[in-house]
Amino acid sequence: MSKKPTTKKTAARKPAARSKKPKVDSWKRADGRSFDELRPLKIESGVLPNADGSAYIEMGRNKILCGVFGPREMHPKHNAKPNEAVLRCRYHMAPFSVDPRRSPAPSRRDQEISMVMRSALEPAVFLDRYPRASIDVYIEVLEADGGTRCASINAASVALVDAGIPMKDLVAACAVGKIDDKIIVDLGDYEDKKGQSDMPVAYMPKLGKVTLLQMDGIMTAEENERALNLAIDGCKKVYEVQREALKKKYGIDQPQDKPPKEFPPEEPTEEPPVEEGHQ
Amino acid sequence: MSKNNIVSHLKQKKISEVLSTGKRMDGRGFGDFRELTIKSNVLFKSEGSAEVWLGKSHVMVGVKVGTGTPFEDTPNEGVLMTNAEFTPIANAAWEPGPPNEASIELARVVDRGLRSANVLTTESLCIIPGKFVQIVFVDLYVLNYDGNLIDACSAGAVAALMVAKRPTFNVIEKEAKPTGEKVPLIVCKKPVAVSVIKIGDSLILDPTADEEDVMDARLTVTFDEDDHICTMQKSGSVGLTVDEIKKCINMAQEKAPQIRAKALGD
């Protein structure tokens, strides 16, 4: 079935129906943030005892768990690639994550997000290290508040590192959009629905590559360029939080005079203690 | 459709070699489209239709107008739905069965293009608010695959909607009765999708199946006639730099009005 019609189109067609006076200086967003301010962001790694790698993210009121399994034997075998591992993503929303309840069966939107997530993460993973294997990334959205695909990517790249999978870079993601003709970063649910456009972006800060880029709504090419730069700045902020989450778990506090470690932290020899407070 | 077989590797090498000399396998320039032909109103039973040929890619677009209940959050609006079908006759590698990722992506990108550009005023499709609305189904039926389905289907969908008619209803005592008459759907915008493909360091438009097979990444950008971007979608397993994205958008921006003028008679 098709994506349910968004209410975005009405807002886009009637930009005059603004709820706020567009004063340049005092303009504030619905939740009081400034245009370039992210929502509170919390990432925790190693939260699922049974997964090879995992992460929990709270981005605003989004609450998302990600579990990574693998590299492990591909099943069914005919999906395996002889020369590299296959990264499989499954994005799934809990029935209670949105209002009204949604069916737990995968929708077309879920399948598309699973696919773009895979494309967003693949460029960061050394897949050729694990021929014939699968690396499974499972996303469970417990509560959705706009920008779940970006939050999911943020959690997934931390979880991949937590699983000890060699990575070229962390993938950081955040959305930008337009509301009241203003370009803003990290859209909340309200802004996502009422805004004129939204554009999720994933970025690898060290490599300078955009790995996810989607856009819906109406924007000029100039606005688009501004939005992209704002998104990349946002991704860099997210990147720092992701690094902190990993440092916290693995205690890598490198003094400046030591050369940085060449590889991501090795797999933990014992199961990490179960972190609390992720449910 | 897979980069894993030897043929693909050889193909990729050859295509990249030719691209590095500034040419393409079929002799086109990087920014050239194949012949695009759209024939509207080719089917009788559907409310609107268009047959699209883009090189050897061949798509039939059918518009059907049904009725149903509106979505809870938009009680005063009708519904526009886009669906894509990869028929097994279109490609030796395609099998019957549930839609795969590629067909879902095709449907979603075309769908989002139509919605974001506000192609239809969905309010005009509402008959009894909250109870009874018209649903416009756009079915993209791929009959032969030779690359660049997104661009072909997005142009075809608009062409089919432009000629589509919807039945009208009278509301008598809270009951909707069909009048037996049909009025044209009003198409407010004509969005056109242009996909830019990256192979190695080359950015090219309108890829063939072979080029799509070996592509590193794709960026689809949809423009409406006001030169606004309505939808973007990046796919493929290689990242793009900000410069590359700008180049892609410029290429698409330049091409979109040409396609619209040629295919949709702007």
Interface residues (C-beta under 8 A of the other chain):
Chain A: M1 S2 K3 K4 P5 T6 T7 K8 K9 A12 R13 K81 P82 N83 P100 R108 R109 Q111 E112 M115 V116 R118 S119 E122 P123 S197 M199 M204 L207 G208 K209 V210 T211 L212 L213 Q214 M215 D216 G217 I218 M219 T220 A221 N224 E225 L228 N229 I232
Chain B: N4 F71 E72 D73 T74 E77 V79 L80 M81 T82 N83 P99 E101 I104 E105 A107 R108 D111 R112 R115 S116 A117 N118 T122 L219 D224 D227 H228 I229 C230 T231 M232 Q233 K234 S235 G236 S237 V238 G239 L240 T241 V242 I245 K246 I249 N250 Q253
